[in-house]
Amino acid sequence: MSPWPTTMGCSSSSSVAASEVETSHPNTPVLKQVNGGRGGVVGGLPVDVEVIQSKASETISQAYQRVDEEICALENTCPGPRLLTAEAWVEHLRNVFERESAAIVVDGGELALNVKLGEIPNGIPEGDAMVALRNQGPEEGMLQHARNDTAKLALKLDVAFDPVKAARQEEFLGRVSRSAMQLEAVAFRSDMVDHAGARAANLRQSFGQLKTLYLELDHLLISANNGNYTTLQEQRLDGELESAREVRDRLGGVSEQWRLAGSLIRVSAKGLQRAVEYWNLVGLSQKAEEKIGLALDCRTACHGALITLEAAQAALPQVDVPHVTMRQQTAVKHGLVYMLTDMANPARFQHTKHVLEGFLTNVHQSVTWIHDTFKETLQKDLSEADQTVMLVAKQLREIRKHYLSQRFGAKIYVKPTMGKLQQR
């Protein structure tokens, strides 16, 4: 049942806890997708629902029909179940973010690239080195600082074109890369928390709007029959409607998980595409500074794609998404660690190229699999459940509209204030 007081026939979509539905349904009354301003469609998903505005004057039966249709339109996006899923996802991301943040704190609470003065091999003067970062938290400025220091260090070590020097510095620069990637990972996950929080906030707003509509519908029905059923048919249809809503809401919560996974894995594929493009440019570059910069761009893009893919898999913990394996992800991550020293060796450069391109192909296949699987299974079930809800809701609406017309005739509806609605 709904988490707020309701009367007969006015219950929310059971344990209303969700968010927008994967696709809109053409049969949904007054559902409009607006391409500008408040509404729109992003990735095939409705961002907002335009609610019918109350007319200057309408009868009580007309007001009931309007409010009930608005409820059906907003319920169609399952804001309740999706909200629960979205909030649980935010909590999961925050926990991961906190663990990652704690993992990069070293002695004294300082964040560093795990390089101490005097540890740089092959006689690089101590005073020239400096990749120690003495800031609190992986802020954007710190990430840029780490990138700049890493680039300067790689340039000074002359690893862009000399495979012998690159091999000599491989483990040293690998340590630097690992530490820099730790900072990147925390920043990526912080960004994911922000985006997930925004999603939950939008759903919370829709859910609040739905609760207000439920209160108004309660008020209309109580004013007519004091919360009692007028016929056995009305009682039966109200029970059928509640059961149908429960089925749809369960599917709505699960569909939010698939929406999350699908969105994240598409983002991952785009990041990998950029990484492959950067790596190809690395092979063409003839300037050391440019070559190193492109390699770092490739590493960042691919690292972000890996973290996003990991999140996509976590969004569907009970589903084994095919085509992408942990072994392949580990191989890609290994390539990122040694990217700065592998680019000077033609054989290693080609190997990294093949690894990235193969990984991109597999991730694209996973994107297709998630989309097709959802469309052929959950989306179909969700559409059928919604059709059932719409059919029963329409039958119940006609019965109540007829009763209200007989009870109040052409009496004009006066919308109560929010305070009065909440008192009920």
C-alpha positions in Angstrom: 0.0 0.0 0.0 1.0 3.6 -0.3 3.2 5.2 2.4 0.6 7.9 3.0 -3.0 7.7 4.2 -5.4 6.8 1.3 -9.1 5.9 1.1 -10.8 3.2 -0.8 -10.1 3.4 -4.5 -7.3 5.9 -4.2 -4.3 3.8 -3.3 -1.0 4.5 -4.9 0.8 2.1 -7.2 1.7 -0.4 -4.6 4.6 0.5 -2.4 4.9 3.3 -4.9 8.7 3.4 -5.2 10.2 3.9 -8.6 10.9 6.2 -11.5 10.3 6.7 -15.2 9.3 3.9 -17.4 11.6 2.7 -20.2 9.2 3.8 -22.8 6.0 5.7 -23.0 2.8 3.9 -23.9 0.6 5.4 -26.6 -2.6 4.4 -24.9 -1.8 6.3 -21.7 -4.3 9.2 -21.3 -2.9 12.7 -21.5 0.7 11.6 -21.6 2.8 14.1 -23.5 6.5 14.0 -24.3 7.8 17.5 -24.6 10.9 18.1 -26.6 11.8 21.4 -25.1 11.6 23.1 -21.7 10.2 20.8 -19.0 9.9 17.6 -20.8 11.6 15.5 -23.4 13.1 12.1 -24.2 16.6 11.1 -23.4 17.9 7.7 -24.5 14.3 6.7 -25.4 13.1 7.4 -21.9 10.5 10.1 -21.0 12.1 12.8 -18.8 9.0 14.4 -17.7 5.2 14.2 -18.0 3.2 17.2 -18.9 0.3 17.3 -16.5 -3.1 18.7 -17.6 -3.7 22.1 -16.0 -6.9 22.6 -14.0 -9.4 24.5 -16.0 -10.8 27.8 -14.8 -14.2 26.1 -14.2 -15.1 22.5 -14.3 -17.7 20.3 -12.7 -16.8 17.8 -10.0 -17.1 14.9 -12.3 -14.8 16.6 -14.8 -12.3 17.4 -12.1 -12.4 13.7 -11.0 -11.7 12.5 -14.6 -8.9 15.0 -15.0 -7.2 14.1 -11.7 -7.5 10.4 -12.3 -6.1 10.7 -15.8 -3.2 12.7 -14.5 -2.5 10.0 -12.0 -2.6 7.3 -14.7 -0.2 9.3 -16.8 2.3 9.8 -14.0 1.9 6.3 -12.6 2.9 5.1 -16.1 6.4 6.3 -15.3 6.5 4.3 -12.1 8.1 7.1 -10.0 7.7 5.1 -6.7 9.5 1.8 -7.5 12.1 3.5 -9.6 12.8 6.0 -6.8 13.6 3.2 -4.4 15.9 1.6 -7.0 17.6 5.0 -7.7 18.1 5.8 -4.0 19.6 2.3 -3.4 21.9 2.9 -6.3 23.1 6.2 -4.9 23.8 4.6 -1.6 25.8 1.8 -3.3 27.9 4.3 -5.3 28.6 6.4 -2.2 29.9 3.3 -0.3 32.2 2.5 -3.2 33.3 6.1 -3.4 34.2 6.1 0.3 36.2 2.9 0.1 38.1 4.2 -2.9 38.8 7.5 -1.2 40.1 5.8 1.9 42.3 3.5 -0.1 44.4 6.4 -1.5 45.1 8.1 1.8 48.7 7.6 2.9 50.7 8.6 6.0 49.7 12.0 7.4 46.5 12.1 5.3 48.4 13.1 2.2 47.7 11.9 -1.3 50.7 11.0 -3.4 51.7 9.4 -6.6 53.7 6.8 -4.6 57.0 8.4 -5.7 59.5 9.7 -3.1 62.4 12.0 -3.8 65.5 10.0 -4.7 63.5 6.9 -6.0 63.6 7.9 -9.6 66.0 5.6 -11.3 69.0 6.3 -13.6 70.4 9.4 -12.0 67.5 11.8 -12.4 68.3 14.6 -9.9 66.2 14.6 -6.8 65.3 18.3 -7.1 63.8 17.8 -10.6 61.3 15.3 -9.6 58.1 16.0 -8.1 55.1 14.1 -8.3 54.1 14.2 -4.7 50.7 15.8 -4.3 50.0 17.4 -1.0 46.3 18.1 -1.1 43.3 16.8 0.6 40.8 14.9 -1.6 41.0 14.0 -5.3 39.8 17.4 -6.6 39.8 18.4 -10.3 42.9 20.6 -9.7 44.7 17.7 -8.1 44.0 15.5 -11.1 45.3 18.0 -13.5 48.4 18.5 -11.3 49.0 14.7 -11.3 48.6 14.6 -15.1 50.9 17.4 -15.7 53.6 16.0 -13.4 53.3 12.6 -15.0 53.7 14.1 -18.4 56.7 16.1 -17.4 58.3 13.0 -15.8 57.7 10.8 -18.8 59.2 13.6 -21.0 62.2 13.9 -18.8 62.8 10.2 -18.8 62.7 10.2 -22.6 60.4 7.2 -23.0 58.2 8.5 -25.9 60.4 7.1 -28.7 63.3 5.2 -27.1 62.2 1.5 -26.3 65.4 0.8 -24.3 64.8 3.8 -22.0 61.1 2.9 -21.8 61.9 -0.7 -20.7 64.3 0.6 -18.1 61.6 2.9 -16.6 58.7 0.5 -17.0 58.0 -0.4 -13.4 58.7 3.1 -12.1 56.3 4.8 -14.4 53.9 1.9 -13.8 53.8 2.8 -10.2 53.2 6.4 -11.0 50.4 5.4 -13.4 48.7 3.2 -10.8 48.6 6.0 -8.2 47.3 8.6 -10.7 44.6 6.1 -11.8 43.6 5.8 -8.1 42.9 9.5 -8.1 41.0 9.3 -11.4 38.9 6.4 -10.1 37.7 8.4 -7.1 36.9 11.4 -9.4 35.0 9.2 -11.8 32.9 7.7 -9.0 32.3 11.1 -7.5 30.8 12.2 -10.8 28.7 9.1 -11.0 27.3 9.8 -7.5 26.4 13.3 -8.6 24.6 12.0 -11.7 22.7 9.3 -9.8 21.7 11.8 -7.1 20.3 14.1 -9.8 18.3 11.2 -11.2 16.9 10.4 -7.8 16.0 14.0 -7.2 14.0 14.1 -10.4 12.2 10.9 -9.4 11.5 12.3 -6.0 9.9 15.4 -7.5 7.6 13.2 -9.7 6.8 11.0 -6.7 5.8 14.1 -4.7 3.6 15.3 -7.5 1.9 11.9 -7.6 1.3 12.0 -3.8 -0.4 15.3 -4.2 -2.7 14.0 -6.9 -3.6 11.0 -4.8 -4.6 13.4 -2.0 -6.8 15.4 -4.3 -8.5 12.2 -5.7 -9.1 11.1 -2.1 -10.8 14.5 -1.4 -13.0 14.2 -4.4 -14.2 10.7 -3.6 -14.7 11.3 0.1 -16.8 14.4 -0.7 -19.1 12.1 -2.8 -19.4 8.9 -0.8 -17.5 9.4 2.5 -14.9 6.8 1.5 -17.4 4.0 0.8 -17.9 1.9 -2.3 -21.1 2.6 -4.1 -21.4 -0.8 -5.9 -19.9 -4.2 -5.7 -18.5 -3.7 -9.2 -16.6 -0.7 -8.1 -15.1 -2.6 -5.1 -14.1 -5.5 -7.4 -12.5 -3.2 -10.0 -10.6 -1.3 -7.3 -9.1 -4.5 -6.1 -8.2 -5.6 -9.6 -6.6 -2.2 -10.2 -4.5 -2.4 -7.0 -3.3 -5.9 -8.0 -2.4 -4.8 -11.5 -0.5 -1.8 -10.1 1.5 -4.1 -7.9 2.6 -6.2 -10.9 3.5 -3.1 -12.9 5.4 -1.5 -10.1 7.6 -4.6 -9.5 8.4 -4.6 -13.2 9.0 -0.8 -13.0 11.6 -1.2 -10.2 13.5 -3.9 -12.2 13.3 -1.9 -15.4 15.1 1.0 -13.6 18.0 -1.4 -13.0 18.1 -2.3 -16.7 17.9 1.4 -17.6 20.9 2.2 -15.4 22.9 -0.7 -16.8 22.0 0.1 -20.4 22.9 3.8 -20.0 26.2 3.1 -18.2 27.4 0.5 -20.7 26.6 2.9 -23.6 28.7 5.5 -21.9 31.5 3.0 -21.5 31.4 2.2 -25.2 31.7 5.8 -26.1 34.6 6.2 -23.8 36.4 3.2 -25.3 35.8 4.6 -28.8 37.6 7.8 -27.8 40.4 5.7 -26.2 40.9 3.8 -29.5 41.0 7.0 -31.4 43.6 8.5 -29.1 45.8 5.4 -29.2 45.8 5.5 -33.0 46.9 9.1 -32.9 49.7 8.1 -30.5 51.1 5.9 -33.2 51.1 8.8 -35.7 52.5 11.5 -33.5 56.2 12.5 -34.1 56.5 14.9 -31.1 57.3 13.5 -27.7 55.2 16.0 -25.7 52.2 15.4 -28.0 52.6 11.6 -27.9 52.7 11.5 -24.1 49.7 13.8 -23.9 47.7 11.6 -26.3 48.7 8.5 -24.3 47.4 10.1 -21.1 44.2 11.1 -22.8 43.8 7.5 -24.0 44.5 6.2 -20.5 41.9 8.5 -18.9 39.2 7.7 -21.5 39.7 4.0 -21.2 40.0 4.0 -17.4 36.7 5.9 -17.2 35.1 3.4 -19.5 36.3 0.5 -17.3 34.9 2.0 -14.2 31.6 2.8 -15.9 31.4 -0.8 -17.2 32.0 -2.1 -13.7 29.1 0.1 -12.5 26.9 -1.2 -15.3 27.6 -4.8 -14.2 26.9 -3.9 -10.6 23.5 -2.4 -11.6 22.4 -5.9 -12.7 24.1 -8.2 -10.0 21.8 -11.1 -10.9 22.5 -10.9 -14.6 25.6 -12.3 -16.4 26.1 -9.8 -19.1 27.9 -11.7 -21.9 30.8 -10.8 -24.3 32.9 -8.9 -21.7 34.9 -11.0 -19.2 36.8 -10.1 -16.1 40.0 -11.5 -17.7 39.6 -9.1 -20.6 39.0 -6.1 -18.3 42.1 -7.1 -16.3 44.1 -7.2 -19.5 42.9 -3.7 -20.5 43.7 -2.3 -17.0 47.2 -3.8 -17.2 47.7 -2.1 -20.6 46.7 1.3 -19.1 49.3 0.9 -16.3 52.2 0.4 -18.8 50.8 2.6 -21.6 53.5 5.3 -21.3 56.3 2.8 -21.8 54.6 0.5 -24.3 54.1 3.2 -26.9 57.8 3.3 -27.9 57.9 -0.5 -28.6 56.2 -1.3 -31.9 55.2 -4.8 -30.9 53.7 -3.7 -27.6 52.0 -0.7 -29.3 50.3 -3.1 -31.7 49.4 -5.5 -28.9 47.7 -2.6 -26.9 45.9 -1.5 -30.0 44.5 -5.0 -30.5 43.5 -5.3 -26.9 41.6 -2.0 -27.0 39.9 -2.6 -30.3 38.9 -6.1 -29.2 37.5 -4.8 -25.9 35.5 -2.1 -27.8 34.0 -4.7 -30.1 32.9 -6.8 -27.1 31.5 -3.9 -25.2 29.4 -2.9 -28.3 28.1 -6.5 -28.4 27.1 -6.2 -24.7 25.3 -2.9 -25.4 23.3 -4.7 -28.1 22.6 -7.7 -25.9 21.2 -5.5 -23.0 19.0 -3.5 -25.4 17.7 -6.6 -27.2 17.2 -8.6 -24.0 15.3 -5.8 -22.3 13.1 -5.2 -25.4 12.2 -8.8 -25.8 11.5 -9.6 -22.2 11.0 -7.0 -19.5 9.8 -4.2 -21.8 7.1 -6.5 -23.2 6.0 -7.6 -19.8 5.9 -4.0 -18.6 3.9 -2.9 -21.6 1.3 -5.7 -21.0 1.1 -4.9 -17.3 0.5 -1.2 -18.1 -2.2 -2.1 -20.6 -4.0 -4.0 -17.9 -3.8 -1.1 -15.5 -5.0 1.3 -18.1 -8.0 -0.9 -19.0 -9.1 -1.5 -15.4 -8.5 2.2 -14.5 -10.7 3.3 -17.3 -13.5 1.0 -16.3 -13.4 2.2 -12.7 -13.2 5.8 -13.8 -16.3 5.5 -15.9 -18.3 4.1 -12.9 -17.1 6.8 -10.6 -17.6 9.6 -13.1 -21.2 8.5 -13.6 -21.8 8.4 -9.9 -20.3 11.8 -9.4 -22.4 13.3 -12.2 -25.6 11.9 -10.6 -24.5 13.0 -7.2 -23.4 16.6 -8.0 -24.7 17.3 -11.4 -23.2 20.5 -12.9 -21.8 21.7 -9.5 -18.5 23.6 -10.1 -15.4 22.0 -8.5 -13.3 24.1 -6.1 -9.9 22.7 -5.6 -9.0 22.6 -1.9 -5.7 24.1 -0.6 -2.8 21.8 0.1 -3.3 22.3 3.9 -6.8 20.9 3.7 -5.7 18.0 1.5 -3.0 17.0 4.0 -5.4 17.2 6.9 -7.3 14.4 5.3 
